[in-house]
Amino acid sequence: MHPQSPTVDEGKAISGVIVVVLGVEGVGKSHFINTVAGEELAEESDGLAHEDTTIQHFPLRNPAVQDPDDPKSTLVLVDTPGLDDYYSSTDLAWLRNLQDWITAQYALF
């Protein structure tokens, strides 16, 4: 199985403070994002061996910052697929996929 290519929503750059949530499969990355957001944004798997390889991002507005152009006005939580084994070829391909996703975000600025 090969990780999916990173996608960028509608060709728009993600602005704000970007937090990439990483961890092994089943550790609760999506649950963490939903807890921080206060609502169910990220789909949570029901255990290990979840085959989703999609990198998803969820922008959260900071109500304390009034200026929408201020980079601190948005917290972007990035949900990532679970890592199995850092040394496996699948995980290395996945890490390259994440690198491509981050590069694509900065290329849009």
C-alpha positions as CSV (number, residue, x, y, z in Angstrom):
1,M,0.0,0.0,0.0
2,H,1.4,3.4,-1.0
3,P,0.4,6.6,0.8
4,Q,-1.9,8.9,-1.1
5,S,-0.5,12.1,-2.6
6,P,-0.9,15.1,-0.4
7,T,-3.8,17.4,-1.4
8,V,-4.2,21.1,-0.9
9,D,-7.7,22.5,-0.5
10,E,-8.7,24.6,-3.5
11,G,-5.2,25.8,-4.1
12,K,-5.2,28.0,-1.0
13,A,-2.3,28.2,1.3
14,I,-2.9,27.3,4.9
15,S,-2.1,30.2,7.2
16,G,-1.8,30.2,10.9
17,V,0.0,28.2,13.5
18,I,0.4,24.7,12.1
19,V,0.6,21.8,14.5
20,V,1.2,18.4,13.0
21,V,-0.1,15.6,15.2
22,L,2.1,12.4,14.9
23,G,2.0,9.0,16.5
24,V,1.7,5.3,16.1
25,E,-1.6,3.8,15.0
26,G,-4.4,3.8,17.5
27,V,-2.7,6.3,19.9
28,G,-5.5,8.8,19.6
29,K,-4.3,11.5,17.2
30,S,-7.8,12.2,15.8
31,H,-9.3,12.0,19.3
32,F,-6.8,14.7,20.5
33,I,-7.8,16.9,17.6
34,N,-11.5,16.5,18.3
35,T,-10.9,17.2,22.0
36,V,-9.0,20.4,21.2
37,A,-11.6,21.5,18.7
38,G,-14.5,20.8,21.1
39,E,-16.3,19.0,18.3
40,E,-15.9,16.0,16.0
41,L,-13.9,17.2,13.0
42,A,-11.5,14.2,12.5
43,E,-12.8,10.8,11.9
44,E,-11.7,8.5,14.7
45,S,-10.8,4.9,13.9
46,D,-12.1,2.1,16.1
47,G,-8.6,0.6,16.7
48,L,-5.4,-0.4,15.1
49,A,-4.9,-1.2,11.4
50,H,-6.8,1.8,10.2
51,E,-5.9,2.0,6.5
52,D,-6.5,5.7,6.0
53,T,-3.4,7.3,4.6
54,T,-4.9,10.8,4.2
55,I,-3.3,13.9,5.7
56,Q,-6.1,16.2,6.8
57,H,-6.0,19.6,8.3
58,F,-8.5,21.4,10.5
59,P,-8.3,25.2,10.9
60,L,-9.6,26.5,14.3
61,R,-10.2,30.2,14.8
62,N,-8.7,31.9,17.8
63,P,-11.5,34.2,19.2
64,A,-9.0,36.2,21.1
65,V,-7.4,37.6,17.9
66,Q,-9.7,39.9,16.0
67,D,-7.5,40.5,12.9
68,P,-8.0,37.5,10.5
69,D,-4.7,38.4,8.8
70,D,-2.8,37.8,12.0
71,P,-1.1,34.4,11.8
72,K,-2.1,33.8,15.4
73,S,-5.7,34.0,14.5
74,T,-5.8,30.4,13.3
75,L,-4.5,27.2,14.7
76,V,-4.3,24.5,12.1
77,L,-4.3,20.9,13.5
78,V,-2.9,18.4,11.0
79,D,-4.2,14.8,11.4
80,T,-1.8,12.2,10.0
81,P,-1.9,8.5,9.4
82,G,-0.5,6.3,12.2
83,L,3.1,5.3,12.1
84,D,3.9,1.6,12.6
85,D,7.7,1.2,12.5
86,Y,10.0,4.1,11.9
87,Y,12.4,1.9,9.9
88,S,9.8,0.3,7.6
89,S,9.7,1.3,4.0
90,T,6.0,2.1,4.4
91,D,6.7,4.6,7.1
92,L,9.5,6.2,5.2
93,A,7.2,6.6,2.2
94,W,4.6,8.1,4.6
95,L,7.2,10.6,6.0
96,R,8.1,11.6,2.4
97,N,4.4,12.1,1.8
98,L,4.2,14.4,4.9
99,Q,7.2,16.3,3.6
100,D,5.6,16.8,0.3
101,W,2.4,18.0,2.0
102,I,4.3,20.6,4.0
103,T,6.3,21.7,1.0
104,A,3.1,22.1,-1.0
105,Q,1.7,24.4,1.7
106,Y,4.7,26.7,1.7
107,A,4.9,26.7,-2.1
108,L,1.4,28.4,-2.2
109,F,2.6,31.5,-0.3
